[in-house]
Structures are given as structure tokens and as C-alpha cells.
Amino acid sequence: MLGDDGDDAKGVIPRSVEEIFETIHIRESLGLAHHTVKIDMSEIYNEEVRNVSSMASNDNVVKTKTQALGALKEALSKRAAAKTSRNERSSRSHFIFRKWKCAKELLTLLI
């Protein structure tokens, strides 16, 4: 889901974040809509849900793809992990990445 650094190795989550913000940029530059994007990241570890997002101070609103990807990277660093015989840093949790995109359509009538 996350992939590795580099364009060819990106996972679904980073690609979807980039696509959302590219679409927002196009629609807002054409004056079609105003968008708000919120993200939230949690993990399930030992049957408990824990918020790993550090964005509570701004109601989880992100304004750029750089800000969203930075928050994602920071949240991933907070996940529960441990060394296994096959992997130096193995995740011990399930990661949940939620995003909401709200659009306020701007209607222009041409008469």
C-alpha cells in the first residue's frame, strides 16, 4: 500500500494523495470549486485502535500534497514495529489511512 521511495516504487496511498492534489489544483485554477482535504491515520495493534496522526491541532486539514505526505511519513514512524528473523523492522500493526475531500462547487452562468 505504501511502496518505497521513487516514482516506480510508490504505493497506492502516496499515488492517490498525489492524484487528489493534482485534480484539486486543476479544478481550483479553473475556478470550478474550492476543496478541503482532511486525513487521519490510525493503527490497530493488539486489538486496540491508536491514532498515529499528529495533526489534531488543525483538525486534520492538509493544504498540499507535500503536507499530506509529510504527515503520512511522520505517522508511519509512530507505528509499532519489532525485529523478526526475516525482517529487521517488521510492522506489528495494521495501518489505516483515511482521507476526505470536500468540494464546494462554484457555479458560473454564462449568458
N, C-alpha and C positions, 0 to 999 in steps of 0.2 A: 503494500500500500504506500510506503514511503519512498522506497527505492534508495539510490545513492546519489551523491553529488554528480553533476554533469547532465547535460541535456538528454543524452541517450539512456541514462540510468534512472531518471526521475520516476517516481511512483505516481499513483493515481491522485493522491491528496495534493502534492505540490503542483501537478499539472492542472488539476481542477481549480486551485486557487489562482494560478496564472491566467487561466481561461476566463474566469469570472471577472477579474480586474481588467483584462483586455476588452471584454464586452462592455463593461461599465464605462471605460474610457471613451469608447466609440459612441455609445448612446448619449453620454453626458456632453461630449464635444459637439454633437449634432443638436443638442438642446431637446432631446426626446424624453429624458427622465432624470430624476435625482435619486441616487441609490444610497442605502445604508447597508453595510455588511457587518454582521456580528459573528464571532466564532467562540467556541467553547471546547475545551479539551479535558477529558477525564480518563481515568484508568480504572479497570476492575482488577483488584488484587486480593487474593484470599477471600473472595466473595463479598468484598466491600468496594463501593464506588468512591473514588477520591478525585477531587478537582485538582488538576495539574496546571491549569491556566493561571497566568499571573496578571490577568487583565481586569480584575474586579474594579479597579479604580475608575475605569472609563466605560463601564457597562458592556465590556467585551466588544466594543466597536473598533473596527480597523478601517483605515482610510486608504491604504496602499497595499500592493502585493508584498512589498518588502516588509512592511509592518506585520502582515499576517504570517509570512514565512518565518520571520524572526520570533514571533510568539510561538509558532509551532516548534521551532528548534529549541527554544527555552523549555517548553512543556515536555518535550521528549527527554531532556536532560534530567527531569524530575521523576522519571519512571523508575519503578522498582526493577532492579537488574542484579544478576549474580553470575559468577563464573560457572560453567559446566565443563564436562570432559570434552565436548565438541565445539564449544564456543566461548571465547574469552569474556564477552559481555552479552549474556542472553537475557532477553526480556522475560520477566516473570508475571507479566500482566497483559491484559487486553487494552488496547488504546482506542478511545472513542473521540473522533474529531467531528464536531457538528458545526455547520455554517448556515447562516440565514442571510438571504439577500432580499431586502425590501426595496421596492421601486415605487416612486411617486411619478406617475406618468404626467408629462407636461403636454397638453394638447394645444396645438396651434391651428387655428382655422384660416385657410386661405380663401378669400372671397374675391 
